Amino acid sequence: MTRSDLAGKVAEKIKINKKEAEPVINALIESINDVLAEGDNVEIRGFGSFRVRDRNARVGRNPKSGELV
């Protein structure tokens, strides 16, 4: 599902047009990103939780040439 699809679903549910729903979806996603960038976690009960994880670097290979990336 894309942002546009999500905006369409939200617009349908609360009976507004899609163009009015798009800024709301964008503001929500931007707010979640801001909180995560500050190092905090986001938990929306009944929906999901978001957190930033650090992962060790890995060595990848180009499947065509086998060269290390």
All heavy atoms as TSV, in Angstrom:
chain	resi	resn	atom	element	x	y	z
A	1	MET	N	N	0.850	-1.182	0.000
A	1	MET	CA	C	0.000	0.000	0.000
A	1	MET	C	C	0.890	1.238	0.000
A	1	MET	O	O	1.831	1.315	0.774
A	1	MET	CB	C	-0.898	-0.018	1.244
A	1	MET	CG	C	-1.754	1.213	1.373
A	1	MET	SD	S	-2.862	1.171	2.780
A	1	MET	CE	C	-4.253	0.366	2.051
A	2	THR	N	N	0.583	2.177	-0.842
A	2	THR	CA	C	1.343	3.418	-0.924
A	2	THR	C	C	0.681	4.501	-0.077
A	2	THR	O	O	-0.445	4.320	0.405
A	2	THR	CB	C	1.427	3.903	-2.379
A	2	THR	OG1	O	0.105	4.222	-2.821
A	2	THR	CG2	C	2.044	2.853	-3.292
A	3	ARG	N	N	1.372	5.621	0.077
A	3	ARG	CA	C	0.787	6.751	0.814
A	3	ARG	C	C	-0.518	7.185	0.160
A	3	ARG	O	O	-1.487	7.514	0.843
A	3	ARG	CB	C	1.739	7.940	0.820
A	3	ARG	CG	C	2.845	7.839	1.783
A	3	ARG	CD	C	3.634	9.120	1.769
A	3	ARG	NE	N	4.858	8.943	2.526
A	3	ARG	CZ	C	5.589	9.918	2.987
A	3	ARG	NH1	N	5.257	11.159	2.745
A	3	ARG	NH2	N	6.676	9.676	3.677
A	4	SER	N	N	-0.517	7.199	-1.149
A	4	SER	CA	C	-1.705	7.618	-1.888
A	4	SER	C	C	-2.877	6.664	-1.625
A	4	SER	O	O	-4.016	7.105	-1.434
A	4	SER	CB	C	-1.382	7.676	-3.376
A	4	SER	OG	O	-2.492	8.077	-4.106
A	5	ASP	N	N	-2.592	5.366	-1.609
A	5	ASP	CA	C	-3.635	4.375	-1.311
A	5	ASP	C	C	-4.170	4.576	0.101
A	5	ASP	O	O	-5.377	4.520	0.336
A	5	ASP	CB	C	-3.093	2.951	-1.435
A	5	ASP	CG	C	-2.684	2.585	-2.851
A	5	ASP	OD1	O	-3.183	3.226	-3.799
A	5	ASP	OD2	O	-1.858	1.668	-2.991
A	6	LEU	N	N	-3.253	4.805	1.035
A	6	LEU	CA	C	-3.644	5.020	2.432
A	6	LEU	C	C	-4.502	6.275	2.558
A	6	LEU	O	O	-5.527	6.274	3.261
A	6	LEU	CB	C	-2.408	5.122	3.320
A	6	LEU	CG	C	-2.651	5.260	4.813
A	6	LEU	CD1	C	-3.484	4.109	5.359
A	6	LEU	CD2	C	-1.327	5.360	5.544
A	7	ALA	N	N	-4.114	7.329	1.880
A	7	ALA	CA	C	-4.899	8.565	1.906
A	7	ALA	C	C	-6.301	8.315	1.349
A	7	ALA	O	O	-7.288	8.838	1.877
A	7	ALA	CB	C	-4.197	9.657	1.109
A	8	GLY	N	N	-6.399	7.510	0.311
A	8	GLY	CA	C	-7.706	7.172	-0.253
A	8	GLY	C	C	-8.586	6.426	0.733
A	8	GLY	O	O	-9.776	6.712	0.859
A	9	LYS	N	N	-7.982	5.471	1.445
A	9	LYS	CA	C	-8.744	4.700	2.439
A	9	LYS	C	C	-9.219	5.596	3.587
A	9	LYS	O	O	-10.357	5.497	4.034
A	9	LYS	CB	C	-7.896	3.565	3.006
A	9	LYS	CG	C	-7.581	2.483	2.018
A	9	LYS	CD	C	-8.739	1.535	1.917
A	9	LYS	CE	C	-8.332	0.347	1.062
A	9	LYS	NZ	N	-9.428	-0.554	0.830
A	10	VAL	N	N	-8.320	6.452	4.072
A	10	VAL	CA	C	-8.677	7.364	5.165
A	10	VAL	C	C	-9.775	8.313	4.707
A	10	VAL	O	O	-10.753	8.543	5.438
A	10	VAL	CB	C	-7.436	8.140	5.659
A	10	VAL	CG1	C	-7.829	9.273	6.592
A	10	VAL	CG2	C	-6.458	7.203	6.346
A	11	ALA	N	N	-9.634	8.850	3.521
A	11	ALA	CA	C	-10.640	9.774	2.980
A	11	ALA	C	C	-12.008	9.100	2.890
A	11	ALA	O	O	-13.032	9.703	3.211
A	11	ALA	CB	C	-10.200	10.275	1.613
A	12	GLU	N	N	-11.999	7.842	2.460
A	12	GLU	CA	C	-13.243	7.077	2.349
A	12	GLU	C	C	-13.906	6.909	3.714
A	12	GLU	O	O	-15.106	7.085	3.861
A	12	GLU	CB	C	-12.888	5.692	1.798
A	12	GLU	CG	C	-13.790	5.154	0.747
A	12	GLU	CD	C	-13.236	3.844	0.215
A	12	GLU	OE1	O	-13.436	2.810	0.882
A	12	GLU	OE2	O	-12.589	3.882	-0.858
A	13	LYS	N	N	-13.087	6.562	4.713
A	13	LYS	CA	C	-13.627	6.286	6.056
A	13	LYS	C	C	-14.227	7.517	6.713
A	13	LYS	O	O	-15.254	7.426	7.385
A	13	LYS	CB	C	-12.535	5.728	6.959
A	13	LYS	CG	C	-12.121	4.343	6.612
A	13	LYS	CD	C	-12.336	3.444	7.787
A	13	LYS	CE	C	-11.825	2.073	7.425
A	13	LYS	NZ	N	-12.717	1.035	7.794
A	14	ILE	N	N	-13.551	8.671	6.573
A	14	ILE	CA	C	-14.047	9.859	7.274
A	14	ILE	C	C	-14.776	10.834	6.342
A	14	ILE	O	O	-15.065	11.958	6.711
A	14	ILE	CB	C	-12.929	10.574	8.059
A	14	ILE	CG1	C	-11.796	11.033	7.148
A	14	ILE	CG2	C	-12.400	9.683	9.156
A	14	ILE	CD1	C	-10.730	11.838	7.875
A	15	LYS	N	N	-15.024	10.363	5.121
A	15	LYS	CA	C	-15.844	11.088	4.151
A	15	LYS	C	C	-15.311	12.492	3.839
A	15	LYS	O	O	-16.027	13.491	3.942
A	15	LYS	CB	C	-17.287	11.141	4.617
A	15	LYS	CG	C	-17.876	9.751	4.761
A	15	LYS	CD	C	-19.336	9.754	4.915
A	15	LYS	CE	C	-19.969	8.411	5.083
A	15	LYS	NZ	N	-19.232	7.245	5.300
A	16	ILE	N	N	-14.023	12.538	3.478
A	16	ILE	CA	C	-13.419	13.750	2.938
A	16	ILE	C	C	-12.776	13.348	1.615
A	16	ILE	O	O	-12.707	12.161	1.297
A	16	ILE	CB	C	-12.365	14.364	3.887
A	16	ILE	CG1	C	-11.217	13.386	4.146
A	16	ILE	CG2	C	-13.007	14.832	5.175
A	16	ILE	CD1	C	-10.066	13.974	4.952
A	17	ASN	N	N	-12.317	14.338	0.840
A	17	ASN	CA	C	-11.691	13.931	-0.413
A	17	ASN	C	C	-10.228	13.568	-0.177
A	17	ASN	O	O	-9.633	13.900	0.846
A	17	ASN	CB	C	-11.884	14.978	-1.521
A	17	ASN	CG	C	-11.113	16.249	-1.293
A	17	ASN	OD1	O	-9.990	16.228	-0.808
A	17	ASN	ND2	N	-11.722	17.362	-1.650
A	18	LYS	N	N	-9.660	12.881	-1.138
A	18	LYS	CA	C	-8.309	12.328	-1.019
A	18	LYS	C	C	-7.264	13.430	-0.843
A	18	LYS	O	O	-6.323	13.281	-0.086
A	18	LYS	CB	C	-8.004	11.488	-2.256
A	18	LYS	CG	C	-6.743	10.705	-2.192
A	18	LYS	CD	C	-6.639	9.817	-3.425
A	18	LYS	CE	C	-5.325	9.129	-3.508
A	18	LYS	NZ	N	-5.207	8.301	-4.691
A	19	LYS	N	N	-7.451	14.550	-1.516
A	19	LYS	CA	C	-6.488	15.657	-1.415
A	19	LYS	C	C	-6.446	16.229	-0.005
A	19	LYS	O	O	-5.420	16.743	0.426
A	19	LYS	CB	C	-6.823	16.747	-2.424
A	19	LYS	CG	C	-6.475	16.345	-3.840
A	19	LYS	CD	C	-6.332	17.555	-4.715
A	19	LYS	CE	C	-6.059	17.126	-6.127
A	19	LYS	NZ	N	-4.687	17.255	-6.502
A	20	GLU	N	N	-7.541	16.185	0.724
A	20	GLU	CA	C	-7.566	16.668	2.110
A	20	GLU	C	C	-6.911	15.660	3.051
A	20	GLU	O	O	-6.352	16.039	4.074
A	20	GLU	CB	C	-9.004	16.928	2.555
A	20	GLU	CG	C	-9.657	18.085	1.847
A	20	GLU	CD	C	-11.131	18.210	2.161
A	20	GLU	OE1	O	-11.783	17.181	2.439
A	20	GLU	OE2	O	-11.631	19.341	2.108
A	21	ALA	N	N	-6.956	14.384	2.715
A	21	ALA	CA	C	-6.388	13.343	3.565
A	21	ALA	C	C	-4.869	13.221	3.409
A	21	ALA	O	O	-4.181	12.851	4.360
A	21	ALA	CB	C	-7.046	12.003	3.261
A	22	GLU	N	N	-4.340	13.548	2.238
A	22	GLU	CA	C	-2.908	13.382	1.985
A	22	GLU	C	C	-2.027	14.166	2.946
A	22	GLU	O	O	-1.057	13.616	3.473
A	22	GLU	CB	C	-2.579	13.716	0.530
A	22	GLU	CG	C	-3.012	12.618	-0.418
A	22	GLU	CD	C	-2.783	12.947	-1.883
A	22	GLU	OE1	O	-2.361	14.085	-2.193
A	22	GLU	OE2	O	-3.030	12.056	-2.718
A	23	PRO	N	N	-2.320	15.457	3.243
A	23	PRO	CA	C	-1.466	16.174	4.195
A	23	PRO	C	C	-1.504	15.565	5.607
A	23	PRO	O	O	-0.507	15.611	6.333
A	23	PRO	CB	C	-2.027	17.591	4.215
A	23	PRO	CG	C	-2.861	17.724	3.007
A	23	PRO	CD	C	-3.296	16.343	2.623
A	24	VAL	N	N	-2.624	14.999	5.968
A	24	VAL	CA	C	-2.738	14.356	7.288
A	24	VAL	C	C	-1.826	13.132	7.350
A	24	VAL	O	O	-1.077	12.949	8.318
A	24	VAL	CB	C	-4.202	13.955	7.578
A	24	VAL	CG1	C	-4.312	13.182	8.868
A	24	VAL	CG2	C	-5.093	15.182	7.593
A	25	ILE	N	N	-1.849	12.302	6.318
A	25	ILE	CA	C	-0.993	11.114	6.257
A	25	ILE	C	C	0.471	11.526	6.248
A	25	ILE	O	O	1.296	10.963	6.974
A	25	ILE	CB	C	-1.327	10.266	4.997
A	25	ILE	CG1	C	-2.779	9.795	5.024
A	25	ILE	CG2	C	-0.366	9.104	4.858
A	25	ILE	CD1	C	-3.165	8.958	6.200
A	26	ASN	N	N	0.807	12.534	5.442
A	26	ASN	CA	C	2.191	12.996	5.370
A	26	ASN	C	C	2.669	13.546	6.712
A	26	ASN	O	O	3.804	13.300	7.117
A	26	ASN	CB	C	2.352	14.048	4.270
A	26	ASN	CG	C	2.206	13.454	2.888
A	26	ASN	OD1	O	2.421	12.264	2.685
A	26	ASN	ND2	N	1.819	14.269	1.930
A	27	ALA	N	N	1.806	14.287	7.412
A	27	ALA	CA	C	2.171	14.840	8.714
A	27	ALA	C	C	2.396	13.724	9.732
A	27	ALA	O	O	3.331	13.792	10.545
A	27	ALA	CB	C	1.093	15.794	9.207
A	28	LEU	N	N	1.574	12.692	9.690
A	28	LEU	CA	C	1.728	11.557	10.600
A	28	LEU	C	C	3.064	10.856	10.367
A	28	LEU	O	O	3.824	10.608	11.311
A	28	LEU	CB	C	0.579	10.567	10.424
A	28	LEU	CG	C	0.689	9.270	11.222
A	28	LEU	CD1	C	0.601	9.550	12.706
A	28	LEU	CD2	C	-0.370	8.291	10.785
A	29	ILE	N	N	3.372	10.566	9.119
A	29	ILE	CA	C	4.621	9.871	8.787
A	29	ILE	C	C	5.825	10.742	9.137
A	29	ILE	O	O	6.816	10.261	9.695
A	29	ILE	CB	C	4.618	9.450	7.306
A	29	ILE	CG1	C	3.560	8.370	7.093
A	29	ILE	CG2	C	5.991	8.956	6.874
A	29	ILE	CD1	C	3.305	8.010	5.657
A	30	GLU	N	N	5.736	12.027	8.862
A	30	GLU	CA	C	6.826	12.948	9.186
A	30	GLU	C	C	7.037	13.026	10.697
A	30	GLU	O	O	8.177	13.051	11.164
A	30	GLU	CB	C	6.495	14.329	8.622
A	30	GLU	CG	C	7.652	15.288	8.626
A	30	GLU	CD	C	7.289	16.589	7.928
A	30	GLU	OE1	O	6.833	16.537	6.775
A	30	GLU	OE2	O	7.466	17.643	8.569
A	31	SER	N	N	5.959	13.037	11.457
A	31	SER	CA	C	6.065	13.076	12.918
A	31	SER	C	C	6.727	11.815	13.457
A	31	SER	O	O	7.573	11.888	14.360
A	31	SER	CB	C	4.679	13.230	13.551
A	31	SER	OG	O	4.110	14.453	13.170
A	32	ILE	N	N	6.372	10.669	12.921
A	32	ILE	CA	C	7.005	9.409	13.328
A	32	ILE	C	C	8.489	9.451	13.006
A	32	ILE	O	O	9.332	9.086	13.831
A	32	ILE	CB	C	6.309	8.205	12.655
A	32	ILE	CG1	C	4.909	8.026	13.222
A	32	ILE	CG2	C	7.134	6.928	12.854
A	32	ILE	CD1	C	4.056	6.999	12.494
A	33	ASN	N	N	8.845	9.929	11.814
A	33	ASN	CA	C	10.254	10.040	11.427
A	33	ASN	C	C	11.026	10.966	12.365
A	33	ASN	O	O	12.169	10.671	12.738
A	33	ASN	CB	C	10.396	10.541	9.991
A	33	ASN	CG	C	10.102	9.469	8.977
A	33	ASN	OD1	O	10.236	8.284	9.259
A	33	ASN	ND2	N	9.709	9.881	7.790
A	34	ASP	N	N	10.421	12.090	12.744
A	34	ASP	CA	C	11.083	13.040	13.640
A	34	ASP	C	C	11.379	12.419	14.996
A	34	ASP	O	O	12.468	12.579	15.541
A	34	ASP	CB	C	10.231	14.296	13.819
A	34	ASP	CG	C	10.131	15.143	12.556
A	34	ASP	OD1	O	10.945	14.929	11.631
A	34	ASP	OD2	O	9.234	16.007	12.501
A	35	VAL	N	N	10.410	11.699	15.535
A	35	VAL	CA	C	10.589	11.058	16.842
A	35	VAL	C	C	11.683	9.993	16.762
A	35	VAL	O	O	12.538	9.894	17.642
A	35	VAL	CB	C	9.256	10.455	17.343
A	35	VAL	CG1	C	9.463	9.606	18.575
A	35	VAL	CG2	C	8.262	11.568	17.635
A	36	LEU	N	N	11.680	9.210	15.697
A	36	LEU	CA	C	12.704	8.176	15.524
A	36	LEU	C	C	14.084	8.800	15.372
A	36	LEU	O	O	15.073	8.278	15.893
A	36	LEU	CB	C	12.381	7.288	14.325
A	36	LEU	CG	C	11.150	6.399	14.467
A	36	LEU	CD1	C	10.857	5.706	13.147
A	36	LEU	CD2	C	11.310	5.396	15.586
A	37	ALA	N	N	14.177	9.932	14.684
A	37	ALA	CA	C	15.456	10.611	14.493
A	37	ALA	C	C	16.019	11.125	15.813
A	37	ALA	O	O	17.231	11.223	15.985
A	37	ALA	CB	C	15.294	11.763	13.506
A	38	GLU	N	N	15.139	11.429	16.764
A	38	GLU	CA	C	15.568	11.876	18.095
A	38	GLU	C	C	16.032	10.713	18.959
A	38	GLU	O	O	16.527	10.919	20.060
A	38	GLU	CB	C	14.427	12.610	18.800
A	38	GLU	CG	C	14.061	13.924	18.157
A	38	GLU	CD	C	12.798	14.533	18.729
A	38	GLU	OE1	O	12.201	13.946	19.667
A	38	GLU	OE2	O	12.395	15.593	18.225
A	39	GLY	N	N	15.837	9.495	18.483
A	39	GLY	CA	C	16.276	8.319	19.224
A	39	GLY	C	C	15.203	7.675	20.081
A	39	GLY	O	O	15.466	6.724	20.800
A	40	ASP	N	N	13.990	8.184	20.009
A	40	ASP	CA	C	12.888	7.603	20.780
A	40	ASP	C	C	12.163	6.546	19.958
A	40	ASP	O	O	12.335	6.448	18.752
A	40	ASP	CB	C	11.882	8.688	21.177
A	40	ASP	CG	C	12.448	9.667	22.189
A	40	ASP	OD1	O	13.341	9.275	22.958
A	40	ASP	OD2	O	11.992	10.826	22.203
A	41	ASN	N	N	11.346	5.755	20.628
A	41	ASN	CA	C	10.515	4.750	19.981
A	41	ASN	C	C	9.103	5.289	19.824
A	41	ASN	O	O	8.682	6.176	20.565
A	41	ASN	CB	C	10.473	3.460	20.791
A	41	ASN	CG	C	11.823	2.813	20.907
A	41	ASN	OD1	O	12.676	2.966	20.037
A	41	ASN	ND2	N	12.041	2.094	21.980
A	42	VAL	N	N	8.359	4.730	18.887
A	42	VAL	CA	C	6.963	5.113	18.673
A	42	VAL	C	C	6.125	3.855	18.803
A	42	VAL	O	O	6.420	2.843	18.176
A	42	VAL	CB	C	6.756	5.728	17.269
A	42	VAL	CG1	C	5.292	6.020	17.024
A	42	VAL	CG2	C	7.597	6.970	17.090
A	43	GLU	N	N	5.098	3.931	19.631
A	43	GLU	CA	C	4.180	2.803	19.772
A	43	GLU	C	C	2.761	3.322	19.606
A	43	GLU	O	O	2.316	4.195	20.345
A	43	GLU	CB	C	4.319	2.153	21.143
A	43	GLU	CG	C	3.387	0.980	21.318
A	43	GLU	CD	C	3.481	0.335	22.699
A	43	GLU	OE1	O	4.449	0.584	23.406
A	43	GLU	OE2	O	2.544	-0.407	23.041
A	44	ILE	N	N	2.061	2.797	18.618
A	44	ILE	CA	C	0.667	3.149	18.392
A	44	ILE	C	C	-0.129	1.891	18.695
A	44	ILE	O	O	-0.103	0.934	17.917
A	44	ILE	CB	C	0.438	3.632	16.943
A	44	ILE	CG1	C	1.342	4.827	16.650
A	44	ILE	CG2	C	-1.025	3.977	16.726
A	44	ILE	CD1	C	1.344	5.253	15.203
A	45	ARG	N	N	-0.781	1.886	19.832
A	45	ARG	CA	C	-1.504	0.688	20.288
A	45	ARG	C	C	-2.545	0.278	19.266
A	45	ARG	O	O	-3.270	1.087	18.716
A	45	ARG	CB	C	-2.187	0.971	21.623
A	45	ARG	CG	C	-1.216	1.436	22.671
A	45	ARG	CD	C	-0.994	0.405	23.712
A	45	ARG	NE	N	0.222	0.767	24.436
A	45	ARG	CZ	C	0.290	0.946	25.729
A	45	ARG	NH1	N	-0.786	0.808	26.451
A	45	ARG	NH2	N	1.433	1.252	26.300
A	46	GLY	N	N	-2.568	-1.008	18.984
A	46	GLY	CA	C	-3.506	-1.541	18.013
A	46	GLY	C	C	-3.023	-1.410	16.576
A	46	GLY	O	O	-3.690	-1.849	15.654
A	47	PHE	N	N	-1.860	-0.784	16.383
A	47	PHE	CA	C	-1.336	-0.627	15.027
A	47	PHE	C	C	0.057	-1.206	14.895
A	47	PHE	O	O	0.292	-2.091	14.103
A	47	PHE	CB	C	-1.327	0.855	14.627
A	47	PHE	CG	C	-0.759	1.098	13.265
A	47	PHE	CD1	C	-1.449	0.731	12.132
A	47	PHE	CD2	C	0.488	1.685	13.124
A	47	PHE	CE1	C	-0.916	0.940	10.870
A	47	PHE	CE2	C	1.030	1.903	11.875
A	47	PHE	CZ	C	0.318	1.536	10.744
A	48	GLY	N	N	1.003	-0.693	15.681
A	48	GLY	CA	C	2.371	-1.195	15.588
A	48	GLY	C	C	3.340	-0.322	16.346
A	48	GLY	O	O	2.970	0.696	16.915
A	49	SER	N	N	4.587	-0.740	16.361
A	49	SER	CA	C	5.624	0.040	17.017
A	49	SER	C	C	6.799	0.200	16.066
A	49	SER	O	O	7.033	-0.639	15.191
A	49	SER	CB	C	6.062	-0.623	18.317
A	49	SER	OG	O	6.572	-1.906	18.074
A	50	PHE	N	N	7.508	1.297	16.240
A	50	PHE	CA	C	8.627	1.631	15.377
A	50	PHE	C	C	9.820	1.951	16.258
A	50	PHE	O	O	9.684	2.599	17.290
A	50	PHE	CB	C	8.298	2.862	14.517
A	50	PHE	CG	C	7.056	2.713	13.710
A	50	PHE	CD1	C	5.823	3.066	14.239
A	50	PHE	CD2	C	7.101	2.213	12.423
A	50	PHE	CE1	C	4.660	2.934	13.496
A	50	PHE	CE2	C	5.946	2.075	11.669
A	50	PHE	CZ	C	4.726	2.436	12.209
A	51	ARG	N	N	10.989	1.504	15.840
A	51	ARG	CA	C	12.217	1.847	16.546
A	51	ARG	C	C	13.375	1.739	15.574
A	51	ARG	O	O	13.301	1.051	14.552
A	51	ARG	CB	C	12.445	0.948	17.749
A	51	ARG	CG	C	12.635	-0.505	17.388
A	51	ARG	CD	C	12.811	-1.348	18.610
A	51	ARG	NE	N	12.740	-2.745	18.185
A	51	ARG	CZ	C	12.869	-3.743	18.992
A	51	ARG	NH1	N	13.058	-3.534	20.258
A	51	ARG	NH2	N	12.794	-4.966	18.539
A	52	VAL	N	N	14.435	2.453	15.902
A	52	VAL	CA	C	15.627	2.433	15.070
A	52	VAL	C	C	16.576	1.401	15.653
A	52	VAL	O	O	16.792	1.362	16.863
A	52	VAL	CB	C	16.307	3.818	15.042
A	52	VAL	CG1	C	17.594	3.764	14.246
A	52	VAL	CG2	C	15.358	4.854	14.465
A	53	ARG	N	N	17.104	0.562	14.807
A	53	ARG	CA	C	18.068	-0.446	15.237
A	53	ARG	C	C	19.381	-0.226	14.511
A	53	ARG	O	O	19.399	0.055	13.318
A	53	ARG	CB	C	17.584	-1.853	14.897
A	53	ARG	CG	C	16.447	-2.327	15.732
A	53	ARG	CD	C	16.234	-3.779	15.414
A	53	ARG	NE	N	15.162	-4.327	16.210
A	53	ARG	CZ	C	14.817	-5.579	16.173
A	53	ARG	NH1	N	15.437	-6.420	15.371
A	53	ARG	NH2	N	13.834	-6.020	16.915
A	54	ASP	N	N	20.468	-0.388	15.249
A	54	ASP	CA	C	21.788	-0.361	14.623
A	54	ASP	C	C	22.139	-1.779	14.225
A	54	ASP	O	O	21.927	-2.719	14.984
A	54	ASP	CB	C	22.842	0.171	15.593
A	54	ASP	CG	C	22.664	1.653	15.858
A	54	ASP	OD1	O	22.271	2.367	14.920
A	54	ASP	OD2	O	22.916	2.091	16.990
A	55	ARG	N	N	22.667	-1.911	13.038
A	55	ARG	CA	C	23.075	-3.228	12.553
A	55	ARG	C	C	24.519	-3.155	12.107
A	55	ARG	O	O	24.993	-2.122	11.636
A	55	ARG	CB	C	22.224	-3.671	11.375
A	55	ARG	CG	C	20.788	-3.914	11.765
A	55	ARG	CD	C	20.030	-4.450	10.585
A	55	ARG	NE	N	18.646	-4.696	10.989
A	55	ARG	CZ	C	17.944	-5.692	10.547
A	55	ARG	NH1	N	18.451	-6.542	9.693
A	55	ARG	NH2	N	16.709	-5.857	10.940
A	56	ASN	N	N	25.209	-4.272	12.258
A	56	ASN	CA	C	26.586	-4.338	11.801
A	56	ASN	C	C	26.628	-4.315	10.280
A	56	ASN	O	O	25.735	-4.828	9.607
A	56	ASN	CB	C	27.263	-5.618	12.304
A	56	ASN	CG	C	27.387	-5.640	13.812
A	56	ASN	OD1	O	27.498	-4.591	14.435
A	56	ASN	ND2	N	27.372	-6.820	14.398
A	57	ALA	N	N	27.696	-3.734	9.760
A	57	ALA	CA	C	27.862	-3.682	8.314
A	57	ALA	C	C	28.092	-5.087	7.778
A	57	ALA	O	O	28.667	-5.945	8.455
A	57	ALA	CB	C	29.041	-2.790	7.963
A	58	ARG	N	N	27.630	-5.330	6.562
A	58	ARG	CA	C	27.826	-6.629	5.920
A	58	ARG	C	C	28.522	-6.423	4.586
A	58	ARG	O	O	28.444	-5.358	3.993
A	58	ARG	CB	C	26.491	-7.317	5.655
A	58	ARG	CG	C	25.675	-7.575	6.878
A	58	ARG	CD	C	24.418	-8.343	6.565
A	58	ARG	NE	N	23.659	-7.744	5.446
A	58	ARG	CZ	C	22.675	-8.343	4.823
A	58	ARG	NH1	N	22.312	-9.548	5.176
A	58	ARG	NH2	N	22.034	-7.754	3.842
A	59	VAL	N	N	29.146	-7.458	4.135
A	59	VAL	CA	C	29.761	-7.436	2.813
A	59	VAL	C	C	28.769	-8.044	1.838
A	59	VAL	O	O	28.234	-9.127	2.065
A	59	VAL	CB	C	31.080	-8.242	2.809
A	59	VAL	CG1	C	31.665	-8.302	1.412
A	59	VAL	CG2	C	32.069	-7.640	3.788
A	60	GLY	N	N	28.520	-7.312	0.763
A	60	GLY	CA	C	27.608	-7.817	-0.259
A	60	GLY	C	C	28.377	-8.194	-1.512
A	60	GLY	O	O	29.542	-7.864	-1.668
A	61	ARG	N	N	27.717	-8.911	-2.381
A	61	ARG	CA	C	28.328	-9.303	-3.657
A	61	ARG	C	C	27.413	-8.902	-4.802
A	61	ARG	O	O	26.198	-9.024	-4.711
A	61	ARG	CB	C	28.535	-10.815	-3.730
A	61	ARG	CG	C	29.609	-11.336	-2.844
A	61	ARG	CD	C	29.899	-12.804	-3.198
A	61	ARG	NE	N	30.899	-13.322	-2.305
A	61	ARG	CZ	C	32.206	-13.251	-2.518
A	61	ARG	NH1	N	32.654	-12.681	-3.613
A	61	ARG	NH2	N	33.058	-13.739	-1.654
A	62	ASN	N	N	28.033	-8.448	-5.857
A	62	ASN	CA	C	27.304	-8.197	-7.085
A	62	ASN	C	C	26.968	-9.568	-7.674
A	62	ASN	O	O	27.866	-10.341	-7.985
A	62	ASN	CB	C	28.180	-7.393	-8.050
A	62	ASN	CG	C	27.480	-7.095	-9.350
A	62	ASN	OD1	O	26.557	-7.798	-9.761
A	62	ASN	ND2	N	27.928	-6.040	-10.007
A	63	PRO	N	N	25.702	-9.924	-7.821
A	63	PRO	CA	C	25.353	-11.269	-8.282
A	63	PRO	C	C	25.845	-11.562	-9.713
A	63	PRO	O	O	26.111	-12.711	-10.046
A	63	PRO	CB	C	23.832	-11.314	-8.217
A	63	PRO	CG	C	23.363	-9.951	-7.963
A	63	PRO	CD	C	24.526	-9.129	-7.524
A	64	LYS	N	N	25.978	-10.534	-10.499
A	64	LYS	CA	C	26.388	-10.736	-11.887
A	64	LYS	C	C	27.891	-11.022	-11.986
A	64	LYS	O	O	28.307	-11.963	-12.655
A	64	LYS	CB	C	26.036	-9.493	-12.708
A	64	LYS	CG	C	26.140	-9.691	-14.191
A	64	LYS	CD	C	25.561	-8.512	-14.914
A	64	LYS	CE	C	25.473	-8.768	-16.390
A	64	LYS	NZ	N	24.868	-7.661	-17.106
A	65	SER	N	N	28.705	-10.210	-11.276
A	65	SER	CA	C	30.156	-10.354	-11.404
A	65	SER	C	C	30.791	-11.078	-10.227
A	65	SER	O	O	31.942	-11.515	-10.324
A	65	SER	CB	C	30.790	-8.975	-11.555
A	65	SER	OG	O	30.642	-8.227	-10.358
A	66	GLY	N	N	30.087	-11.192	-9.119
A	66	GLY	CA	C	30.654	-11.814	-7.924
A	66	GLY	C	C	31.576	-10.867	-7.157
A	66	GLY	O	O	32.144	-11.223	-6.141
A	67	GLU	N	N	31.706	-9.622	-7.634
A	67	GLU	CA	C	32.577	-8.637	-7.005
A	67	GLU	C	C	32.008	-8.213	-5.646
A	67	GLU	O	O	30.799	-8.054	-5.490
A	67	GLU	CB	C	32.685	-7.424	-7.938
A	67	GLU	CG	C	33.566	-6.330	-7.420
A	67	GLU	CD	C	33.568	-5.137	-8.363
A	67	GLU	OE1	O	33.114	-5.263	-9.511
A	67	GLU	OE2	O	34.018	-4.071	-7.923
A	68	LEU	N	N	32.891	-8.032	-4.656
A	68	LEU	CA	C	32.474	-7.567	-3.331
A	68	LEU	C	C	32.041	-6.111	-3.389
A	68	LEU	O	O	32.672	-5.301	-4.067
A	68	LEU	CB	C	33.609	-7.722	-2.316
A	68	LEU	CG	C	34.050	-9.153	-2.003
A	68	LEU	CD1	C	35.216	-9.126	-1.041
A	68	LEU	CD2	C	32.895	-9.939	-1.425
A	69	VAL	N	N	30.990	-5.796	-2.672
A	69	VAL	CA	C	30.476	-4.436	-2.641
A	69	VAL	C	C	30.671	-3.888	-1.245
A	69	VAL	O	O	30.330	-4.506	-0.285
A	69	VAL	CB	C	28.976	-4.389	-3.020
A	69	VAL	CG1	C	28.446	-2.985	-2.957
A	69	VAL	CG2	C	28.764	-4.995	-4.383
